[in-house]
């Protein structure tokens, strides 16, 4: 099982942007333009989409792949601490692949080869305030990975990167199937679950309250984008949720009212069962 030794968030950060790989990045970008209100601009290596509190890069790659996940750290001292910890442990630091962070951003790979970038955002050029759909609350909040060696990834997230464990999901044989990690007072900004393949599972937007889940559902319906799971309520994190698929088949979650936790909260343990995934009803066990 995942070690419960690390209880305080060592890392202070928040998910800032993701780079999604796609065989058709322009088509995928256009989907998020109409589904999530992203305003698109052409980049050298694909497309950038931005709206209020959410940013995605769409780059060439295999279907349903994560090119990298980028976390904004609290300040320069936080970045220096992370760099020192990684170097002391012998983790290899790579050049940052993103232009949305300052040049001193650092990139490191987890044991599955997923790239994680940590840095300070560059100042965005002035633009008119977001309006309409682009201003509807939906903050990019967490990313979830599937892995054939989830325990190894969980150890890396805690020991090398400094995430704190919030909850484990454990099966009847005592094996940890899912682990939820935080780097702030939000229950999780990152999670990993045991699976027969290594892949991106989903990414999530925190809308704020139940009424906004309704509003997003109405908007998706207007675009003929069906919900594929939910509405429901997760056990770990206690958040309300609704899922849809994007143009590549990636799972996309809209969430509300994610649990806030204190630094001294002990990690919890949940049983590996449908009710853990959805207290209200059907749970889609993908691990």
Backbone torsions as a table, in degrees:
resi	resn	phi	psi	omega
1	UNK	NA	158.9	177.2
2	UNK	-63.5	137.3	179.8
3	UNK	-64.4	139.9	177.1
4	UNK	-98.1	13.7	-171.8
5	UNK	-71.0	-32.8	-176.8
6	UNK	-92.2	112.0	-174.1
7	UNK	-114.1	-20.6	-179.1
8	UNK	-102.2	137.0	175.2
9	UNK	-63.9	112.1	176.8
10	UNK	-77.6	-41.9	179.8
11	UNK	-85.1	134.5	174.2
12	UNK	-114.1	107.2	-173.2
13	UNK	-159.9	176.1	176.6
14	UNK	-149.9	143.5	177.4
15	UNK	-62.1	126.9	-174.5
16	UNK	-108.2	-47.0	176.5
17	UNK	-157.8	161.8	177.7
18	UNK	-126.1	150.1	171.0
19	UNK	-113.3	112.8	-179.5
20	UNK	-95.0	131.0	174.8
21	UNK	-86.0	144.9	-177.8
22	UNK	-157.6	144.8	172.2
23	UNK	-71.8	-13.7	179.0
24	UNK	-137.7	70.9	-173.6
25	UNK	-60.9	-34.3	179.6
26	UNK	-67.0	-39.4	177.6
27	UNK	-65.6	-42.0	178.8
28	UNK	-64.6	-42.3	177.9
29	UNK	-60.0	-42.2	-179.9
30	UNK	-64.0	-33.5	176.7
31	UNK	-62.5	-46.0	-178.8
32	UNK	-71.8	-23.0	174.5
33	UNK	-62.8	-44.4	-177.7
34	UNK	-88.2	-25.0	-177.9
35	UNK	-87.8	-38.8	-173.9
36	UNK	-119.4	7.3	175.1
37	UNK	71.9	22.7	-179.6
38	UNK	-72.0	139.5	174.4
39	UNK	-96.0	122.2	-168.7
40	UNK	-96.4	147.6	169.4
41	UNK	-144.3	145.4	-177.8
42	UNK	-74.4	137.3	175.4
43	UNK	-120.1	166.3	179.7
44	UNK	-60.2	-34.1	-175.3
45	UNK	-113.2	23.8	178.9
46	UNK	146.4	-132.8	-177.1
47	UNK	-134.8	146.6	173.5
48	UNK	-114.6	131.5	174.7
49	UNK	-120.1	132.1	-179.0
50	UNK	-134.1	144.3	168.7
51	UNK	-148.9	-172.7	-176.7
52	UNK	-62.4	116.5	174.6
53	UNK	66.4	20.1	177.1
54	UNK	-148.6	137.4	-178.2
55	UNK	-144.3	133.6	176.4
56	UNK	-135.7	141.8	169.8
57	UNK	-105.6	140.5	179.1
58	UNK	-120.2	113.4	-171.7
59	UNK	-128.4	157.2	176.0
60	UNK	-58.7	140.5	179.8
61	UNK	175.5	-177.9	177.8
62	UNK	-74.2	157.6	-179.1
63	UNK	-59.9	142.6	174.4
64	UNK	55.3	46.5	-179.8
65	UNK	-119.0	153.4	176.3
66	UNK	-104.2	113.4	176.6
67	UNK	-73.0	-40.7	170.1
68	UNK	-170.1	160.4	173.5
69	UNK	-117.6	133.1	-175.3
70	UNK	-118.0	123.5	179.9
71	UNK	-110.7	129.8	174.9
72	UNK	-84.4	122.9	179.4
73	UNK	-82.7	165.4	-173.5
74	UNK	-65.8	-39.4	-177.1
75	UNK	-167.1	179.9	-178.5
76	UNK	-63.4	-35.4	178.5
77	UNK	-63.6	-38.0	177.8
78	UNK	-63.2	-42.1	179.1
79	UNK	-64.7	-40.9	178.7
80	UNK	-64.1	-40.0	178.0
81	UNK	-63.0	-42.9	179.3
82	UNK	-64.7	-43.5	179.6
83	UNK	-60.5	-44.2	-179.9
84	UNK	-63.6	-40.9	-179.6
85	UNK	-65.1	-43.7	-179.9
86	UNK	-63.6	-44.6	179.8
87	UNK	-64.9	-39.8	-179.8
88	UNK	-64.3	-30.0	-178.6
89	UNK	-91.5	-1.2	178.4
90	UNK	80.5	14.8	176.8
91	UNK	-75.9	137.9	-176.8
92	UNK	-81.1	125.9	177.2
93	UNK	-97.8	129.5	-179.4
94	UNK	-106.9	168.6	175.9
95	UNK	-68.3	139.7	-179.7
96	UNK	-65.8	136.1	179.5
97	UNK	-92.2	2.7	-173.4
98	UNK	-114.4	142.2	174.4
99	UNK	-93.3	-0.3	179.9
100	UNK	-85.1	-8.9	175.2
101	UNK	-112.9	159.6	176.0
102	UNK	-61.7	165.3	-174.7
103	UNK	-65.4	-18.7	-178.6
104	UNK	-88.1	9.2	177.0
105	UNK	-63.0	152.7	-178.5
106	UNK	-120.5	151.2	-179.8
107	UNK	-129.4	137.3	179.4
108	UNK	-142.0	151.5	179.9
109	UNK	-105.3	140.4	173.5
110	UNK	-79.7	175.5	-177.0
111	UNK	-60.2	-19.9	176.4
112	UNK	-89.3	-4.5	-178.9
113	UNK	94.4	0.9	176.2
114	UNK	-67.0	135.5	179.9
115	UNK	-91.9	131.8	174.5
116	UNK	-119.3	130.0	-178.4
117	UNK	-114.5	137.9	178.9
118	UNK	-130.0	131.8	-178.6
119	UNK	-175.4	-171.4	178.6
120	UNK	-109.4	129.2	-177.2
121	UNK	-63.7	144.5	171.3
122	UNK	-75.3	153.8	177.7
123	UNK	-67.5	125.0	178.4
124	UNK	-75.3	140.0	-179.8
125	UNK	-61.4	151.7	-178.5
126	UNK	-61.8	137.3	173.2
127	UNK	-146.5	160.4	178.5
128	UNK	-59.4	148.0	179.5
129	UNK	-56.4	145.0	176.9
130	UNK	-61.8	143.7	-178.1
131	UNK	-133.4	158.9	176.1
132	UNK	60.7	-133.0	-177.5
133	UNK	-61.1	-36.2	-178.4
134	UNK	-66.4	-18.8	178.9
135	UNK	-99.0	-7.8	179.6
136	UNK	-64.1	128.5	-173.8
137	UNK	-59.0	128.3	174.4
138	UNK	-170.5	83.3	-176.2
139	UNK	-82.2	126.9	174.3
140	UNK	-57.9	120.9	-166.5
141	UNK	-125.7	-41.6	178.3
142	UNK	-149.0	163.2	178.3
143	UNK	-133.4	143.9	-176.2
144	UNK	-127.9	133.9	-179.7
145	UNK	-113.1	148.6	169.3
146	UNK	-105.8	145.0	-176.0
147	UNK	-151.7	147.0	173.0
148	UNK	-76.8	-14.7	178.7
149	UNK	-132.4	63.3	-174.3
150	UNK	-61.6	-37.4	-179.1
151	UNK	-63.2	-36.5	178.7
152	UNK	-67.6	-41.2	176.2
153	UNK	-64.0	-42.6	-179.1
154	UNK	-59.1	-41.7	178.1
155	UNK	-63.4	-41.9	179.1
156	UNK	-62.4	-44.0	-179.0
157	UNK	-60.9	-37.1	-178.4
158	UNK	-81.1	-52.7	-171.1
159	UNK	-76.1	-48.0	-176.0
160	UNK	-81.9	-44.4	-173.9
161	UNK	-94.9	-21.6	175.4
162	UNK	89.0	15.2	172.9
163	UNK	-68.2	152.8	176.8
164	UNK	-104.2	141.2	178.9
165	UNK	-78.1	127.3	175.4
166	UNK	-97.1	-49.0	-177.9
167	UNK	-150.5	148.6	168.2
168	UNK	-113.2	149.9	168.7
169	UNK	-111.6	123.1	-169.3
170	UNK	-123.3	136.0	-179.5
171	UNK	-86.2	178.4	-174.1
172	UNK	-66.3	-18.5	177.8
173	UNK	-90.5	1.9	179.1
174	UNK	87.2	8.4	179.2
175	UNK	-88.1	133.3	175.7
176	UNK	-74.1	123.3	-178.1
177	UNK	-100.4	-30.6	-179.8
178	UNK	-145.0	141.8	175.9
179	UNK	-131.8	136.5	-178.5
180	UNK	-112.4	131.9	-174.8
181	UNK	-124.9	149.5	-179.9
182	UNK	-127.8	156.9	173.8
183	UNK	-136.5	22.1	177.3
184	UNK	-159.7	-160.1	177.5
185	UNK	-86.3	2.0	175.1
186	UNK	-82.9	141.0	-172.5
187	UNK	-50.0	-42.7	176.1
188	UNK	-154.7	144.1	170.4
189	UNK	-118.3	-5.6	-176.1
190	UNK	-155.8	141.8	175.9
191	UNK	-148.1	158.5	177.8
192	UNK	-142.1	140.8	174.9
193	UNK	-132.6	153.0	179.5
194	UNK	-69.6	132.3	-176.4
195	UNK	-152.7	164.7	179.2
196	UNK	-77.1	-1.1	178.3
197	UNK	-148.8	158.5	177.3
198	UNK	-93.6	124.6	-177.2
199	UNK	-167.9	168.0	166.4
200	UNK	-73.1	132.5	175.2
201	UNK	-95.1	-58.9	177.6
202	UNK	-161.8	167.7	168.7
203	UNK	-129.5	160.8	-166.9
204	UNK	-135.4	148.0	176.3
205	UNK	-119.2	127.2	178.1
206	UNK	-89.6	115.3	-176.1
207	UNK	-90.0	-26.3	175.2
208	UNK	116.4	-47.8	-179.7
209	UNK	-153.3	170.1	-174.9
210	UNK	-60.6	-37.0	-179.6
211	UNK	-63.1	-32.2	179.3
212	UNK	-76.7	-29.8	170.6
213	UNK	-59.0	-43.7	176.6
214	UNK	-58.5	-47.0	-177.4
215	UNK	-63.2	-40.9	177.6
216	UNK	-66.0	-40.3	177.2
217	UNK	-60.3	-41.6	177.7
218	UNK	-63.9	-41.3	178.8
219	UNK	-63.5	-47.3	179.5
220	UNK	-59.3	-39.6	177.6
221	UNK	-60.8	-38.3	179.7
222	UNK	-65.0	-23.8	178.0
223	UNK	-97.1	5.6	-178.4
224	UNK	59.5	38.9	175.4
225	UNK	-106.9	107.1	-174.1
226	UNK	-79.4	150.0	167.6
227	UNK	-72.9	139.5	-179.6
228	UNK	-109.2	-11.4	175.4
229	UNK	-160.5	132.1	180.0
230	UNK	96.3	179.9	7.3
231	UNK	-65.6	151.5	178.9
232	UNK	-161.6	-172.8	177.3
233	UNK	-134.3	123.5	175.8
234	UNK	-71.0	151.9	170.4
235	UNK	-73.1	-72.4	175.1
236	UNK	-59.7	122.2	-177.5
237	UNK	94.0	-22.8	175.4
238	UNK	58.1	21.5	-174.5
239	UNK	-90.8	149.6	170.9
240	UNK	-75.3	148.6	-175.8
241	UNK	-150.2	159.3	168.8
242	UNK	-153.5	136.5	-176.9
243	UNK	-116.0	146.1	166.8
244	UNK	-137.2	171.4	177.0
245	UNK	-105.1	143.3	174.4
246	UNK	-87.9	-172.6	-174.0
247	UNK	-65.9	-22.3	177.5
248	UNK	-95.0	-4.2	-176.7
249	UNK	92.4	6.3	174.1
250	UNK	-65.3	142.4	171.7
251	UNK	-75.4	132.8	177.1
252	UNK	-125.5	126.2	-176.9
253	UNK	-108.7	136.7	166.5
254	UNK	-107.7	128.0	-171.2
255	UNK	-127.3	161.7	174.9
256	UNK	-152.1	144.2	170.8
257	UNK	64.2	41.4	175.8
258	UNK	-60.7	139.3	-178.2
259	UNK	-57.7	138.3	171.6
260	UNK	-102.8	137.2	-175.0
261	UNK	-128.6	154.5	176.5
262	UNK	-88.1	165.1	-176.5
263	UNK	-66.3	-22.2	-177.3
264	UNK	-97.6	8.4	179.3
265	UNK	-64.6	129.0	177.7
266	UNK	-77.1	145.6	177.9
267	UNK	-60.7	139.7	178.0
268	UNK	-96.1	165.4	178.2
269	UNK	-129.5	126.7	-179.9
270	UNK	-117.4	147.3	176.8
271	UNK	-75.0	148.2	178.4
272	UNK	-80.3	91.6	-177.8
273	UNK	-154.7	165.5	-177.1
274	UNK	-57.8	-39.7	-174.8
275	UNK	-63.2	-30.0	177.3
276	UNK	-63.8	-40.3	179.7
277	UNK	-74.8	-30.1	-179.1
278	UNK	-150.6	103.6	-179.9
279	UNK	-63.8	-20.5	-175.4
280	UNK	-90.8	-20.0	-174.6
281	UNK	174.8	-132.1	-172.4
282	UNK	-60.8	133.4	173.5
283	UNK	-115.8	131.3	-178.5
284	UNK	-93.7	98.1	-177.2
285	UNK	-78.4	105.3	-177.0
286	UNK	-102.8	-0.8	179.1
287	UNK	-104.2	NA	NA
